[in-house]
Amino acid sequence: MTPRIVIIGAGFAGYHAAKTLCKLAKGRAEIVVVNPTDYFLYLPLLPEVATGILEPRRVTVSLADTLPEVRLVLGEVDGLDLAKRIVRYADPDDQPGEIGYDRLIIAAGSVNKLLPIPGVAEHAHGFRGIPEAVFLRDHLTQQIERADATDDQAERDSFCTFVVVGAGYTGTEVAAHGVLYTDLLKKRRPRLRNQRIQWMLLDIAERVMPELDIRLSRTADKVLRDRGVDVRMKMSVEEATREGVRLTDKEFVPTQSLIWCVGVRPDPVVEALGLKTERGRLSVDEFLSVPGHPDVFACGDAAAVPDLTRPGEVTPMTAQHAERQGRRAARNVAASFGTGERKAYSHKDLGFVVDLGGTQAAADPLQIPLSGLPAKVVTRGYHLLSMPGNRIRTATEWLLDATLTRQTTHLGVIPAADVPLETASPERPGHRH
C-alpha cells in the first residue's frame, strides 16, 4: 500500500518540504498538502504589493503548476488526532473533513501576534497575507484622497498620519515603502502641496530591526529618518480608538491608520495539540521529529527547532530557516522509509536583505555589509533567485515601475471587516481564532 505523507501548510517550510519529497519519493508515496489557498505566498515582497509596485499575483506561486505531483486539499486545519493519525480541517465552505496519514509534517506557519492592548484588535490591521496587503494599498490611497477632499485641517492631519507598530523586518519595510507611496500620492494632488504626511514607526526595542546586525539596523534607521519617518524606540501603543492612538508616553496621535507589525506567533493548531511547546512553538528534536511521535515532524515558525550553533537556543522565525527546515524535514521523512539518511538540522547564516524602497536597501550577503544601490541589486537578485516562480513577471514589473508612472487607483475590493487583526487565515474572511 502506498504510504501517505501529509503536510500542513504551504508556506516556506511546507512548500519546500513538498517539493523535496516529490523529488525523493518519485511516485512511491502519496504527498498531500492541506492549505487554505492554492498558492505559496512569497512574503518578503508583500510591501511592494501594498504600495503598488507589484500586482498581487506576482508574489503568489501556483501549487498546481509547480507541484503537479502533490494532491492539494483546500482547507484550514482545526484539529489533529495523533493517536489515530488523522488531520481534521474545514473546507472552503466551512464543511468538516479529515484525512489520514502515515507521516505528518506540521508546517502550519504563524499568525499575527496579539497583545492585550485596548482597542488594537478592533482598530489595527496586520500584514500577513494578500488581502491585508491589498487592503493597505487601498487604505493608503483612500486616506490621501480623503485628505484632499476636506478643508478641515485637523481631519486632514488625521488622514495623513500613519502609525506602524513593530520595527522588525516587516514593520521597517512597510514604513519605508509606505512613506514613498504616500509622498507620490501627495505630489499628484496640488491641494496637499503644503500638507505634512506623517509616518511613525514604534517599537519597545532599543533599535530598528533588533534581530539583525547593528550595521543593517543603522542603515535602515538612517533611510527612514532621512525620509521623514518619526522613528520612536522604547515606545508603543497604550490604547487604540476610532479617533487615534495613545502612546505609552501618554501622547495622543490622531490617526485612522494603525498598522500592526509587532511580530508573529505559531498557528493556533500547535497549541491545540496539547504537546510540549517552547514560547508557543512545538518542541522538536534536532531531527525535526516530535518527541514520542516518530511519525510526526514539525518545521518553520510552528516548531522550536534547536539551534546547534547556539546551544540552548532555538532557531529564529525567518523564511531562510523555514525553507531549509522544510527540506531537511522532507529528507528525514524519506529516511524513515529507507531512502537516504536522517540528519540533524544545521545551518550557516547566509545574511539578510532588507528592501527599503526606491534605490535603498540594506544587505549583508556572507556577512559583507552593503547599503544603497549595491544592496538594492543584491536584494532584488536574492528575491528573484529565492522565488519558486513568477521571476520574469516580477522582474518585468520592477522594470515597468522604474520607467512608467505608478498606478494609484483605489479599488476598494477588500473591506476592512474582511481583514481583522485577530485571524489565522486572512484569505478566508470570517475565520477567526
C-alpha positions as CSV (number, residue, x, y, z in Angstrom):
1,M,0.0,0.0,0.0
2,T,1.3,3.4,-1.0
3,P,2.2,5.5,2.1
4,R,0.7,8.9,2.5
5,I,2.6,11.9,3.7
6,V,0.5,14.9,4.8
7,I,2.0,18.4,5.0
8,I,0.1,21.0,6.9
9,G,0.7,24.4,5.3
10,A,2.3,25.6,2.1
11,G,4.4,28.4,3.4
12,F,8.2,28.5,3.1
13,A,8.6,25.3,5.2
14,G,5.7,23.3,3.8
15,Y,6.2,24.3,0.2
16,H,9.9,23.3,0.1
17,A,9.1,20.1,2.1
18,A,6.6,19.1,-0.6
19,K,8.9,20.0,-3.4
20,T,11.8,18.0,-1.9
21,L,9.6,15.0,-1.2
22,C,8.4,14.9,-4.8
23,K,12.0,14.5,-5.9
24,L,12.8,11.9,-3.3
25,A,9.6,9.8,-3.5
26,K,9.4,9.5,-7.3
27,G,5.9,8.3,-7.2
28,R,6.4,5.8,-4.3
29,A,4.4,7.9,-1.8
30,E,1.2,10.0,-1.9
31,I,2.1,13.6,-0.9
32,V,-0.8,15.7,0.3
33,V,-0.7,19.4,1.2
34,V,-3.5,20.9,3.3
35,N,-3.6,24.6,2.9
36,P,-6.3,27.4,2.9
37,T,-5.1,28.7,-0.5
38,D,-3.9,27.1,-3.8
39,Y,-0.7,29.1,-3.8
40,F,2.6,29.6,-2.0
41,L,3.0,33.2,-0.9
42,Y,6.4,34.9,-1.2
43,L,6.0,37.1,1.9
44,P,9.2,39.2,1.6
45,L,7.7,41.1,-1.4
46,L,4.3,41.9,0.2
47,P,5.3,45.5,1.0
48,E,5.7,46.0,-2.8
49,V,2.1,44.8,-3.3
50,A,0.9,47.2,-0.6
51,T,2.5,50.2,-2.4
52,G,1.5,49.4,-6.0
53,I,4.9,48.2,-7.3
54,L,3.8,44.6,-7.8
55,E,0.4,43.2,-8.6
56,P,-0.8,40.5,-6.0
57,R,-0.4,37.5,-8.3
58,R,3.3,38.2,-8.7
59,V,4.0,37.2,-5.1
60,T,1.9,34.0,-5.4
61,V,3.2,30.8,-6.9
62,S,0.6,28.2,-8.0
63,L,0.9,24.9,-6.2
64,A,-0.8,23.1,-9.1
65,D,1.7,24.5,-11.6
66,T,4.9,24.0,-9.6
67,L,4.0,20.8,-7.6
68,P,1.9,18.8,-10.1
69,E,2.5,15.5,-8.3
70,V,1.1,16.8,-5.0
71,R,-2.5,16.4,-4.0
72,L,-3.9,19.7,-2.7
73,V,-6.6,19.7,-0.1
74,L,-8.0,23.2,0.3
75,G,-8.8,23.8,3.9
76,E,-7.8,25.2,7.3
77,V,-6.6,22.6,9.8
78,D,-8.5,22.8,13.0
79,G,-7.5,19.6,14.8
80,L,-5.2,16.6,14.9
81,D,-5.6,13.1,16.3
82,L,-2.1,11.9,16.6
83,A,-3.2,8.5,18.1
84,K,-5.4,7.8,15.1
85,R,-3.1,9.6,12.6
86,I,-5.9,11.9,11.4
87,V,-5.8,15.5,10.3
88,R,-9.1,17.4,10.6
89,Y,-9.9,20.5,8.6
90,A,-12.6,22.9,7.5
91,D,-13.0,23.2,3.7
92,P,-13.7,26.5,1.8
93,D,-17.5,26.0,2.6
94,D,-16.7,25.5,6.2
95,Q,-17.6,21.9,6.0
96,P,-15.6,19.4,8.1
97,G,-13.2,17.0,6.5
98,E,-10.5,14.6,7.6
99,I,-7.6,12.8,6.1
100,G,-5.3,10.0,7.5
101,Y,-1.5,9.9,7.2
102,D,1.5,7.6,7.6
103,R,3.8,10.6,8.1
104,L,2.9,14.1,9.1
105,I,4.9,17.3,8.6
106,I,3.4,20.2,10.6
107,A,4.5,23.4,8.8
108,A,1.4,25.5,9.8
109,G,3.4,28.7,10.0
110,S,2.4,31.7,12.1
111,V,-0.3,34.3,12.6
112,N,-0.3,37.9,13.9
113,K,0.9,38.3,17.5
114,L,-1.8,39.9,19.6
115,L,-1.1,41.9,22.7
116,P,-3.7,42.8,25.4
117,I,-3.9,46.4,24.4
118,P,-7.3,48.0,24.5
119,G,-8.7,48.7,21.0
120,V,-5.9,47.2,19.0
121,A,-7.9,44.1,17.8
122,E,-10.8,46.4,16.7
123,H,-8.8,49.3,15.0
124,A,-5.5,47.8,13.8
125,H,-4.8,45.8,10.7
126,G,-2.0,43.2,10.3
127,F,0.3,42.4,7.4
128,R,0.5,38.7,6.8
129,G,-1.3,38.0,3.5
130,I,-2.5,39.1,0.1
131,P,-5.9,40.5,1.4
132,E,-4.1,42.6,4.1
133,A,-1.6,44.0,1.5
134,V,-4.3,44.8,-1.0
135,F,-6.4,46.4,1.8
136,L,-3.4,48.5,2.9
137,R,-2.8,49.7,-0.6
138,D,-6.4,50.8,-1.0
139,H,-6.4,52.3,2.5
140,L,-3.3,54.4,2.0
141,T,-4.7,55.7,-1.3
142,Q,-8.1,56.5,0.1
143,Q,-6.7,58.3,3.1
144,I,-4.8,60.7,0.9
145,E,-7.9,61.1,-1.3
146,R,-10.0,61.9,1.8
147,A,-7.4,64.4,2.9
148,D,-7.6,66.1,-0.5
149,A,-11.3,66.3,-0.3
150,T,-11.6,68.0,3.1
151,D,-10.9,71.6,4.2
152,D,-10.8,70.7,7.9
153,Q,-7.2,70.9,8.9
154,A,-7.5,68.6,11.9
155,E,-9.3,66.0,9.9
156,R,-6.7,66.3,7.1
157,D,-3.9,65.8,9.6
158,S,-5.5,62.7,10.9
159,F,-6.0,61.2,7.4
160,C,-2.3,61.9,6.7
161,T,-0.9,60.2,9.8
162,F,0.2,56.6,9.6
163,V,1.3,54.6,12.7
164,V,3.3,51.4,12.3
165,V,3.8,49.4,15.4
166,G,6.8,47.0,15.3
167,A,10.2,47.9,13.9
168,G,11.2,44.4,12.9
169,Y,11.8,43.2,9.4
170,T,8.1,43.7,8.2
171,G,7.3,46.9,10.0
172,T,10.5,48.6,8.8
173,E,9.9,47.7,5.2
174,V,6.2,48.7,5.4
175,A,7.1,52.1,6.8
176,A,10.0,52.6,4.3
177,H,7.8,51.7,1.3
178,G,4.7,53.4,2.7
179,V,6.2,56.8,3.1
180,L,7.4,56.8,-0.5
181,Y,4.0,55.8,-1.7
182,T,2.1,58.5,0.2
183,D,4.6,61.1,-0.9
184,L,3.8,60.0,-4.5
185,L,0.1,60.3,-3.9
186,K,0.6,63.8,-2.3
187,K,2.6,65.1,-5.4
188,R,-0.4,64.3,-7.6
189,R,-2.7,66.5,-5.5
190,P,-1.9,70.2,-5.7
191,R,-4.3,70.9,-2.8
192,L,-2.0,68.9,-0.5
193,R,1.2,70.8,-1.5
194,N,1.7,72.2,2.0
195,Q,0.3,69.2,3.9
196,R,2.6,67.2,6.1
197,I,2.4,63.4,5.7
198,Q,3.4,61.9,9.0
199,W,4.7,58.3,9.3
200,M,5.5,56.9,12.8
201,L,7.4,53.7,13.5
202,L,7.2,52.5,17.1
203,D,8.9,49.6,18.9
204,I,9.7,48.8,22.5
205,A,13.2,47.6,21.4
206,E,16.2,49.9,21.6
207,R,16.8,49.9,17.8
208,V,15.2,49.3,14.5
209,M,15.4,45.6,13.4
210,P,17.0,44.4,16.7
211,E,17.2,40.9,15.4
212,L,19.6,41.8,12.7
213,D,23.2,43.0,12.6
214,I,23.7,46.5,14.0
215,R,25.1,47.8,10.7
216,L,21.8,46.8,8.9
217,S,19.9,48.4,11.7
218,R,21.7,51.7,11.4
219,T,21.3,51.8,7.6
220,A,17.6,51.2,7.9
221,D,17.2,53.8,10.7
222,K,19.1,56.5,8.7
223,V,17.0,55.8,5.5
224,L,13.7,56.1,7.5
225,R,14.7,59.3,9.3
226,D,16.0,60.9,6.1
227,R,12.6,60.3,4.5
228,G,10.9,62.0,7.5
229,V,9.6,58.9,9.3
230,D,9.3,59.6,13.0
231,V,11.2,56.6,14.5
232,R,10.5,56.2,18.2
233,M,12.2,53.4,20.0
234,K,11.2,52.1,23.5
235,M,7.7,53.2,22.6
236,S,4.4,51.5,21.8
237,V,0.7,52.0,21.8
238,E,-1.2,52.0,25.1
239,E,-4.7,52.3,23.6
240,A,-6.3,52.5,20.2
241,T,-9.6,54.2,19.4
242,R,-11.6,55.3,16.4
243,E,-10.0,58.7,16.6
244,G,-6.4,57.7,17.1
245,V,-3.8,56.0,19.4
246,R,-2.5,56.8,22.8
247,L,1.2,56.1,23.1
248,T,2.9,54.7,26.2
249,D,4.3,58.2,27.0
250,K,0.6,59.3,27.1
251,E,0.8,61.4,23.9
252,F,-2.4,61.0,21.8
253,V,-1.9,60.8,18.0
254,P,-5.0,61.4,15.8
255,T,-4.9,58.8,13.0
256,Q,-7.1,56.5,11.0
257,S,-4.2,54.2,10.2
258,L,-2.8,51.7,12.7
259,I,-0.6,49.0,11.0
260,W,0.3,46.1,13.3
261,C,3.6,44.5,12.6
262,V,4.6,43.6,16.2
263,G,5.5,40.0,15.2
264,V,4.0,36.6,14.8
265,R,3.0,33.6,16.9
266,P,2.7,30.0,15.9
267,D,-0.6,28.9,14.3
268,P,-3.2,28.1,16.9
269,V,-3.3,24.4,15.7
270,V,0.0,24.0,17.6
271,E,-1.4,25.0,21.0
272,A,-4.4,22.8,20.5
273,L,-2.2,19.6,20.3
274,G,-1.5,19.7,24.0
275,L,2.1,18.7,23.4
276,K,5.2,20.3,24.8
277,T,5.9,23.8,23.4
278,E,8.6,26.4,23.8
279,R,7.4,30.0,23.5
280,G,4.3,28.6,21.8
281,R,6.3,26.7,19.2
282,L,6.1,22.9,19.1
283,S,9.1,21.2,20.7
284,V,11.1,19.0,18.3
285,D,14.5,17.4,18.4
286,E,17.4,18.3,16.2
287,F,16.0,15.9,13.5
288,L,12.7,17.9,13.5
289,S,10.9,15.0,14.9
290,V,8.2,15.4,17.6
291,P,9.3,13.5,20.8
292,G,7.1,10.5,21.4
293,H,5.6,10.6,17.9
294,P,8.2,9.3,15.5
295,D,5.8,9.6,12.6
296,V,5.3,13.4,13.2
297,F,7.7,16.1,12.1
298,A,7.5,19.9,12.5
299,C,9.4,22.8,11.0
300,G,9.3,26.5,10.3
301,D,7.6,29.0,12.5
302,A,5.4,26.3,14.1
303,A,8.4,24.5,15.5
304,A,11.0,25.2,18.2
305,V,14.0,23.8,16.4
306,P,17.2,23.5,18.4
307,D,19.9,25.9,17.1
308,L,23.0,23.7,17.0
309,T,25.2,26.8,16.5
310,R,23.9,28.3,19.8
311,P,23.4,25.6,22.4
312,G,20.2,26.1,24.4
313,E,18.6,28.4,21.8
314,V,16.1,27.7,19.1
315,T,16.2,29.0,15.5
316,P,14.5,32.3,14.9
317,M,11.3,32.5,12.9
318,T,12.7,33.5,9.5
319,A,11.9,32.5,5.9
320,Q,15.5,31.3,5.5
321,H,15.3,28.8,8.3
322,A,11.7,27.7,7.3
323,E,12.8,26.9,3.8
324,R,15.9,24.9,4.9
325,Q,14.0,23.1,7.7
326,G,11.3,22.1,5.2
327,R,13.9,20.5,3.0
328,R,15.5,18.7,6.0
329,A,12.2,17.5,7.3
330,A,11.4,16.0,3.9
331,R,14.7,14.2,3.8
332,N,14.2,12.9,7.3
333,V,10.7,11.7,6.4
334,A,12.2,9.9,3.3
335,A,14.9,8.4,5.6
336,S,12.2,6.9,7.8
337,F,11.0,4.9,4.8
338,G,14.6,3.8,4.0
339,T,15.5,6.4,1.4
340,G,18.6,8.5,2.3
341,E,20.0,9.2,5.7
342,R,18.4,11.0,8.7
343,K,20.4,14.1,9.7
344,A,20.2,16.9,12.3
345,Y,19.1,20.3,11.1
346,S,22.1,22.6,11.0
347,H,22.6,25.9,9.1
348,K,25.0,28.6,8.1
349,D,23.8,32.1,8.1
350,L,23.7,33.5,4.6
351,G,23.0,37.0,5.7
352,F,19.9,39.1,5.3
353,V,18.4,41.6,2.9
354,V,16.0,44.4,3.6
355,D,14.3,46.3,0.8
356,L,13.8,49.9,1.9
357,G,12.0,51.1,-1.3
358,G,13.3,53.4,-4.1
359,T,17.1,52.8,-4.6
360,Q,17.7,52.0,-1.0
361,A,18.3,48.7,0.8
362,A,20.4,47.1,3.4
363,A,22.1,43.7,3.0
364,D,24.9,41.6,4.4
365,P,25.4,38.7,2.0
366,L,28.0,36.4,3.5
367,Q,28.4,39.0,6.3
368,I,29.6,41.8,4.0
369,P,27.5,44.9,4.9
370,L,26.1,46.8,2.0
371,S,23.8,49.8,1.6
372,G,22.3,52.0,-1.1
373,L,22.2,50.8,-4.7
374,P,24.7,47.8,-4.3
375,A,22.4,46.5,-1.5
376,K,19.4,47.0,-3.7
377,V,20.9,45.0,-6.6
378,V,21.8,42.2,-4.1
379,T,18.3,42.3,-2.5
380,R,16.4,42.0,-5.7
381,G,18.7,39.4,-7.1
382,Y,18.3,37.4,-3.9
383,H,14.5,37.6,-4.2
384,L,14.5,36.5,-7.8
385,L,16.6,33.5,-7.0
386,S,14.5,32.6,-4.0
387,M,11.1,32.8,-5.7
388,P,9.9,29.4,-7.0
389,G,8.1,31.1,-9.9
390,N,7.0,34.3,-11.5
391,R,10.6,35.6,-11.8
392,I,10.2,37.1,-15.3
393,R,6.9,38.7,-14.5
394,T,8.3,40.1,-11.2
395,A,11.4,41.5,-12.9
396,T,9.3,43.0,-15.7
397,E,7.1,44.8,-13.2
398,W,10.1,46.2,-11.4
399,L,11.3,47.5,-14.8
400,L,7.9,49.0,-15.6
401,D,7.8,50.7,-12.2
402,A,11.2,52.2,-12.8
403,T,10.2,53.6,-16.2
404,L,6.5,54.3,-16.1
405,T,4.1,56.2,-13.8
406,R,2.8,54.1,-11.0
407,Q,-0.9,53.4,-10.9
408,T,-2.5,54.6,-7.7
409,T,-6.3,53.8,-8.1
410,H,-8.3,52.8,-5.1
411,L,-10.2,49.6,-6.0
412,G,-12.0,49.0,-2.7
413,V,-12.2,45.3,-3.2
414,I,-11.2,44.3,0.3
415,P,-13.4,45.9,3.1
416,A,-11.8,46.5,6.5
417,A,-14.1,43.9,8.0
418,D,-12.6,41.2,5.9
419,V,-9.1,41.7,7.3
420,P,-9.5,41.7,11.1
421,L,-6.2,41.6,13.1
422,E,-7.4,38.6,15.0
423,T,-7.4,36.0,12.3
424,A,-5.3,32.9,11.5
425,S,-6.3,33.0,7.8
426,P,-6.9,36.4,6.2
427,E,-7.5,34.7,2.9
428,R,-10.8,33.3,4.4
429,P,-13.0,36.1,5.7
430,G,-14.8,35.3,8.9
431,H,-12.4,32.6,10.1
432,R,-11.0,33.9,13.4
433,H,-9.3,32.4,16.3
